[in-house]
Amino acid sequence: KFTDLFEKMVPLAVQQSMTVYNSRKAEIVNRLIGQMREATNLSNGVLASLNLPAALEDLSGDSIPQSILEKSRAIIQQGGLQSIDQLIKDLPELLQRNREILDESLRILDEEEATDNDLRNKFGQRWQRTASNDLYKPLRTEGGNVRNVLDKAVQADIVVKQRYGTHREMIALLCKPEAELNAAIPSANPAKTLQGSEVVSVLRALLANINKVKMEREKLENDIKSAQFDMTSKFLTALAQDGAINEEAISVTELDNIYGGYTQKVLQSLKSQEEILGNIQNSHQEFSTMRQSNADANQREEMLKKLAAAHDSYVELSSNLKEGTKFYNELTEILLKFQNKCSDIVFARKTERDELLKDLQQS
Amino acid sequence: SLYPSLEDLKVDKVMK
C-alpha cells in the first residue's frame, strides 16, 4: 500500500510552465464565460425593458403574469430579501475582522523592532544580530500587498451597497406574497384580444428561441469549466527531448485544441442572440402598435417591467454578495497564516534577544 | 468579477 510521496514531484521548469499554462487557461475560460454571462444579462435587460414575456401572458390585465409569478417564486426560494439583507449586514464585519488580523500582525513586528532598536542603542556594537527592520522587510511587503487587496475590496463593497440601495425596494415588492404583489400592480382593462394574431405567435416563438440559446449556454459553460488536460506529461517530454520547454508554443497549441471549438460555439451563441433579439425588437414594435395604449395599460406595463428587472438585479446582487463573502473568508485564512508567520518570527527573535542579553550581562 | 483575485497572495515562497 505504498504511495510514493514524490510521485507528483516535477522539475522546477515543468512546475513553472504549468503555472503559466494554468493562468493562460484561466484567462481563456474567464473570458468565454464572461462573454456568455454578459450576453445573457443583456438579453434579460432587453426583454425586461420590452416587458416580455409578461406582455404576452397579461390577458386579463389584473392578474399577475405567469413569468412574473415564476420570477417572484424563484427569488423567494433563493432566500428572498432576508438572505441579501443578512449578507449585506455581514460584509462590514468580515472586512473589519480581516483588518484587525492584518493590523495586529504588523503591530507585533513594529513592537519587536522597537525593542531591538532600543537594545542596539544601549549596547551599540556588542548587539550583534541582524536588525529587525531588515528581517521584517518581506513580511511587511506581504502585509502591504494584503492591504492593497483589502482597499480594492472596500471599493467593491461600495458598488454592492449602491446596487442594494437602488434595487432593494423593487426586490422587496417582488418577494411579497402573491396577493400583495398583485395588489401592487396597477390593473388595466383587458388588452384587446391579440391572442390569435400572427405577431403574438411570432414573438412567442422568438422568446422560445432566446430561452433555448440561454439554456445551451449553461451547458456550454459547464463543458468549458470541466475541460481538463494534463499538461505535465507534455512539458516533461519536451524537457526530456529538447532540454528546455518552449512553454508558449506548447500551451498555445494545446489550449487551441481544447478551447478552439468552444470559442466558436460561444461566438455562434452571441451571434444568434443578436439576431433573435433584433427580430424580437421588430416584432415587439408591431405588437405594441396593435395594442391599445392608455394610461392604465402603460402604468401596468411600467410596473411589470420593473418587477422583471428586479429579478435580474436580485440574481446579480446575491451573486455579488456571495462572491464578497467568499472573498473575505478566503482572505481570513490567508491572513491567519500571515499572522502565524509574524508571531513565529517575533517569538524566535525574543528568545534570541533574551539569550544575547544574558551573554552581555555575564561578560 | 467585482472582488480582486487572491491568487497572487496565495503564491507560496517557492514560486517567488
Interface residues (C-beta under 8 A of the other chain):
Chain A: Q16 T19 E142 N145 V146 V149 K152 A153 A156 V159 V160 N320 E323 G324 F327 E330 L331 I334
Chain B: S1 L2 Y3 P4 L6 D8 L9 K10 M15
